Structures are given as structure tokens and as C-alpha cells.
Amino acid sequence: MHAFERILLVGEETLELELRFAPIAWLEFWLNPRRLRGSDFLMRWSQGVWSEQRLLEAVNQSSSYFAIPYGPSGVAPTGDVRAFELYFERLEAAGLGKLKRPDLLIFPKSFQETANKLIENLGGLANLPFLPENEKQMQELLAGAIVAIECENSLWKAQQMPGYGSVLKPQKRLNGKLGLAKSAVVPTIIIKDEDRRPLLDWQHQNRLPIQIWHVFFDMSFGISLDRIEELISDGAILPSEQTFQAPSGATTTKRIYKVYYQYTYLVGRAGTEPTLRADYIVDKNGHILPFVRFSGGSLNIESGALEILDKLVLERS
């Protein structure tokens, strides 16, 4: 599957417009030359861009830390979906489409001037995914980081989910381990099984810990990749199957893990909510595809999350 499509995979149960209005003509929309089947994929792109920007801003507003986009989806153009797609075309042509790197890197503020010089020498942020990580200045950049962040997002208000505030209880299907009923609707941090090994390998090769930060509409939760592995190994979190659809219309079933937010820490709360505004793109044939664009809003980082970063600094020293 092309890298552009892999980034925009959407769970079938969230394809509201396609499931309800499958016959309408603009589902045959073409974009160089992939077919984007409904507004859901463009909204997924906009939501992903928005959520990473909120995390970047939240960290950068702290007095002790700053963050930079690092993975391909984070450094790709954010202004329009066409430029975003062309960036992944370039990655694919360079044979780097399957590259798996965390989305963000976080550094102490004291390293900011050095990081800026290294990034400039390396050709700018957008060039980082095209550079091997064993390159000297890439190694210097990574050595200055304290943690890497893999970003996820969900189109939910976490505090309004029916199971928010639930207490984990022993579950028969978990052999008595704490959990919730399978039907419970609660905030979870989601990781695809296919991403676990590449992220673990990256963490080991670069000797840099990875945290998963999952952004909801109103708040964000985090957990370390190592802690997720412990929960999976212990049988506290079981895999489930989810069907995803790509912009081309192709479907695929993937194994995923949903980690209850009760196992996580609070990264931040929304200061102001984003604006959801109508937007659209037009292809070369004049087809119009409307979608909802996320813009604005803010996330205030929690003291507990900063304490975790403080601890990581000590562990790296």
C-alpha cells in the first residue's frame, strides 16, 4: 500500500458519509490519480495535521522543552492535501515510503540553538525523512532528544464518552485481570500491531524512548511504548481486529490494541476548542469534494506530563 494511503487509513465504522451516501457521484473523486472515497479521508488528513500541531505548540509553550516534527507525516506540507500527497510521492520514489519514524522529537530548551543549526545543515525539517539516521549530524540531533512521540488521534470528546470515569474491574476474558466489558465506550490509546515491531526496533537502534500521545477533541493521554508492551505481554490488553479503508477504496483488516486511558497519564487539556469549518478541493476535471477542516484551538500541557519529561531527562543524563 502506498505511504499516502497508509497514513490516511480510516476505520470503516467511522466512514459516516460513505456508509450513508455511497451512491453519490463525488465518491468517484480523483486526485493524482488516487480516488478519495468521501470526505472522511480529507477530514482524517486535516485532523491529523491539527492534532500534531496542538502537541507541538503545547510542548513549545513550556519553559523547559521544545518539540520538532520528525516522522514523514509530521514534516510533510500541511497547507493543502495536494502538496501533502506529492511529498509522499517523493518519499515513495526515493524508496522510503515504508519508513517508520516517530512523529515528534522533544528536547530540553538548552539544546534549541544546537538543534536549529543541525536542522539547517541537514536541509530543513522536510528533508529529515530522506536522510539515514546513521548520518553524523542526524546522530547528533537524536542524541540531544530526550524522547520521541508517536501521535494518534480520535474524533471524540473523551469526557463525554459513555464509559469515561469507569473503574477497571476483573474480567473473565482477561483471566481475572482488570479491564472493562468489550462493549465499553471509553477513551483508549490505539496502536496497530504492524507498528509495534518497527517502533520497538527504532527505539532500540536509536536508544531513545518512545511515548504514544493520543489526542482527543478535549484532552490528550500518553503512555510509554514499553508500558504498552508490558500490558500486552501480561494479557491485560488483548488484540482486536479492525477493518480499515484507504482513499483508493481498498480495505484491509489489521490487528490493533486499545489501551484503556486508565493505564495512561494525562498529557494535556484543551485550552480552547478548534474551529471546524467547511472547505473543499477541486480536481483537474472540476469535481468538488467538500470536507471539514480543523483549525485553531489549543492544548495546555499538564504538570504530570512535564514531570515525566523531567524524569526522562534524568534517565538520559
N, C-alpha and C positions, 0 to 999 in steps of 0.2 A: 504494500500500500504506500502511495506517495506521502511524503512527510507532511505536506499541506493538509491532506485528508486526515492523516493520523492525529494532527493537532486539533482538528475540528470535529472529531468523533462525538456524537451525541447519543445518549441513551434513548432507545426507541420510545420509552414511556414519556419522555419529555418533548416529543415531536408533536406538539399540540396542533399546529396548523396543518401539518401533513396528514395526520391521522384523521382530522375532521374534514379537510377540504381537498383530499387527494386529487379529484378530477380537474382542479382549476388549471388554466393554461400556463400560468407563470411558474409552475413547478418544473417546466422544461427549460428554465433559465440556464444560459450557458456563460461560462466565464473561463476563457483561455485554456483549454476548451472544456473544463470540468463543469458538470451540471450541479448546481446548488439547489437541492430539492427542498425549497421552502425557506422561510425567514429564520428558522431555528438556527441554522448554521452561521448566518451572519450575526445573529444575536449572540451566539456562542463565542464568536471571534471578539465582538465588542465587549462582552462580559469578561473574557479572559484578559484582554488588554487593561480594562478598568481595574480588575482585582489586583493585578501585579503592580499597577501604578499606585494603588492605595497602600500596599505593603511597603513599597519603596519610599513613599512620602512619610509614612508613619515612622520608619526607622531613621530616615534622614532628618526628621524634626527632633530626634533625641539629641542630647548634648554629648553623648559618648560614642555613638556609632553612625555609620553610613552604609548604604547598600548600593549595589550596581546590578543592572540586568546582565545575565551571563549566558543562559541557555538560548538556543535559537529562537524560541518563541518570545523571549523577553527582549532580545536586541533587534528583532525584526521591526520594520516600519509599522507605526501604529496609526497613522493618519487615515489610511484607506485600505480596504481589503485587497485591492488590485496590487498595490505595492507589497503588501504582506505576502501575497501569493508568489509574486515574482522573486521575492527574497528566497522562498523555499525552492523555487525552480533553480535558482543559482546554487543552493546547497545540494540539491539533487544532482545537478550537472557536475558538481565537484566531487561526487561520490560520498557526500557527508550527510545524506538525508536520514540515515538511521542513527546519527549521532545522538547520544543521550547524555545531556549535562543538566545539572540543576538550574533552576530559573534565575536565582539571585545569589550573590555573594555578599556577606556582611563583614565589615572591617571596623577596627577601632578608628575613631576620628584622627588619632595621631598618625595614621597611615595614609590619610587622604591625599596629601600633596604627592607622595611617592606613587600612589595608585594612579593619580591623574597623569603623571609623566609616563608611567609604564603603558597605560592605555593609549596615550597619544603616540608613543613609539610603535605600538602594535597595530596602528591604523584605525583606532577608534573602536567603540563598543560593538558596532555592527560587524566588525571584522573578526571578533574573537572566535566565533564558531568555526571559522575557516583555518584556525591555527592549531597545530598539535600542542597538546598540553605539556609535552616534554621540552618544548622550546624554552630557552633560558628565561626570557622575560615573562613568559606565561607562568613559569615556575615561581618566579619572584612575586608575581601578582597573587597566585594561590597561597603562597607562604604567608602573605600578610593577612589573609582572611581568617576569621575565627569560626565561621560556619557557612554552609551552603543551604539554600532554601529551595525546596520543590513546592511550587504553588499549585493549589487546586481551588476550585470554586463551585458554588451551588446557588441556584436561583431560588433561595428560600430565605425567609426571616427566621433565624434559628429559634428565637424566643417564642415564636408563635407556632412552632411545630407541636403537634398534639402530645408528644412524649417528652417535651422539654421539662426538666426538673424531675424526671423519673429516677427512682433508685434502682440500681442493679441488684438483682436477686438470683439465687441459684437456679440454674436451668437444666432440665433433664437432658436436652440435646447437647449441652456443653459438659455433660458428665459432672453436674453439680457446680460448675464454675459460674461466676457471676455474669449476668447478662440480662437481656430483655427478650420479650416474645419476638418471633420473626417478623410479625406484622407491625411492630412498633415503629412509629414515625418520629425519629429523633435526629438531631444533628450528628453527622458522622464525618470522619476523615476517611476519604476513599483513596486506595492505591490499587492500581492494576497489577495483577500477578506478573505480567510480562515486563513491568518496570522495576520490579524488586531487584532482580539479579543485576541489571545494568547499573542501578543506583548503588547497590552494595559494592559492586566492583569499582565504581568511580570513587566511592568513599574510601575504600581500601587503597586504591592506587594513589590517590592524592592526599591521603592521611588527613582528611578534612571531614568532620561530622556533618551529616545531613539531617535537617529537620523538615517535616512536612507541615506547611501552613495552609489551612483551608479557609477560604474567605466566604462568608455568607453575607447577605444583604446588610445585616445589622451588627455582625461581630465576626471574629476570626479565632480559630483554635489551632493549636500546634502540638506536635508530638515528634519525638526523635525517630528516625528510621530504625535504630537499634531497638527501641522500645516496641515498635510495631512487630519486629521480628520475634521478640520475646513473647508477645501476646499470641502470635500465630503458632509458634513452637509449643507453647503451653496449652493450646487448644481453646484459649479464651475467645479468640476471634476465628470464625470459620469462613471459608471461601463461599462465594455465591456466584452464579452465572448471570451475566447481563448482556443483552443484545445491544450493539451499537450500530449506528448507521453513519456512513461517510457522505460527504457532499455529492459524490458520484452516484449515490443510491445504494452502493454495496453495503451489505450487512455482515457483521461478524459477531460471534459470541466470545466474550472474554471473561476470564475468572478475575473477580475483584474481591477486595477485603474492605469491609466497612467497620471502622474502629469507632466505638461509642465515644461521644465527646466527654463522657465521664472519665475516660482514661487520659484526657488531654489537658493542656493548660490554656488559659485564655491569652491570646496574642493581643487582641485589641477590640475596642468597641467603636461603632460608628459615631463620629462627631456630628456630621451632617450626612444625610442620605443623598445618594446620587439622583440626578435628573434622568428620567427615561424619556427620550424624545424620538419622534418619528423621523426616519431617514430612509434613503433608498439608493440603489445603484442602478445604472442603465448599461446594458451590454452593447456590443457593436451593432447588434441587429435592432436596437431600440426597445428591447424587453426591459420592463421595470420590475425590480424586486424590492418591496418595502421591508424594513426591519426596524427593530427597536435598538437605539444606540444608548449605551451607558455613558454618562459624563458627570464630572464633579463628585461631590461627596468627600468625606474624609474618614480616616481611621485613626483613633488615638491609641497608641501602644500602651499596654498595661505594665505596671511596675513588675509584676511577676515575670513577664516575658523579658524585661530588661535584666532582671536578676538571673535568668537563665543565660543570657548573653554574657553577663559578668562572670558567671561560673565557667563558661566556655573559654573566656579569656584566660582565666587562671589555669585551666587544663592545658591550654596551648603554650603557656609560658614555661 
